[in-house]
């Protein structure tokens, strides 16, 4: 990795931490530069402004985490459990998602500046519905939205209880089982799905 690529990567890592901790409005460019052991002017050179830096940090974190989990419409319960584990293992992601919703996109699609972001998932769900694997009386986009919400039931922004990796394994196993059962009952037609 070249010197400029390494500097950009350090700035992006520091920005991700800063935005996850303080949000967009509360993040400070000087703290990001200091944490990255870099010059503040390089942030503007590489990213343009703080809002663009948030977008890049947000998109990078979301895309990296989501790429690590293959979407399996034929096993929605298993996918939901993988999301639970992802949220548990990366609370910074949930904080970024929460800040994006609070400060950037308070209503409508969260990824409205990235048209078509979830279209492939919608299409895969619709295919599974046509194949008789998933219920067909709920719109594919609504299944996707509810699936994500169910998986985030115990994530960082949870209203009732936020899960923590230090909790007993039995608690996580109970939640995973409840999540899988709920998703299966709500959306799946096949016994294995």
Rosetta blueprint (number, residue, H / E / L):
1 X L
2 X L
3 X H
4 X H
5 X H
6 X H
7 X H
8 X H
9 X H
10 X H
11 X H
12 X H
13 X H
14 X H
15 X H
16 X H
17 X H
18 X H
19 X H
20 X H
21 X H
22 X H
23 X H
24 X H
25 X H
26 X H
27 X L
28 X L
29 X H
30 X H
31 X H
32 X H
33 X H
34 X H
35 X H
36 X L
37 X L
38 X L
39 X L
40 X H
41 X H
42 X H
43 X H
44 X H
45 X H
46 X H
47 X H
48 X L
49 X L
50 X H
51 X H
52 X H
53 X H
54 X H
55 X H
56 X H
57 X H
58 X H
59 X H
60 X H
61 X H
62 X H
63 X H
64 X H
65 X H
66 X H
67 X H
68 X L
69 X L
70 X L
71 X L
72 X L
73 X H
74 X H
75 X H
76 X H
77 X H
78 X H
79 X H
80 X H
81 X H
82 X H
83 X H
84 X H
85 X H
86 X H
87 X H
88 X H
89 X H
90 X L
91 X H
92 X H
93 X H
94 X H
95 X H
96 X H
97 X H
98 X H
99 X H
100 X H
101 X H
102 X H
103 X H
104 X H
105 X L
106 X L
107 X L
108 X L
109 X L
110 X L
111 X L
112 X L
113 X L
114 X L
115 X L
116 X L
117 X L
118 X L
119 X H
120 X H
121 X H
122 X H
123 X H
124 X H
125 X H
126 X H
127 X H
128 X H
129 X H
130 X H
131 X L
132 X L
133 X L
134 X E
135 X L
136 X L
137 X L
138 X L
139 X L
140 X H
141 X H
142 X H
143 X H
144 X H
145 X H
146 X H
147 X H
148 X H
149 X H
150 X H
151 X H
152 X L
153 X L
154 X L
155 X L
156 X L
157 X L
158 X L
159 X L
160 X L
161 X L
162 X L
163 X L
164 X L
165 X L
166 X L
167 X L
168 X L
169 X H
170 X H
171 X H
172 X H
173 X H
174 X H
175 X H
176 X H
177 X H
178 X H
179 X H
180 X H
181 X H
182 X H
183 X H
184 X H
185 X H
186 X H
187 X H
188 X E
189 X L
190 X L
191 X L
192 X L
193 X L
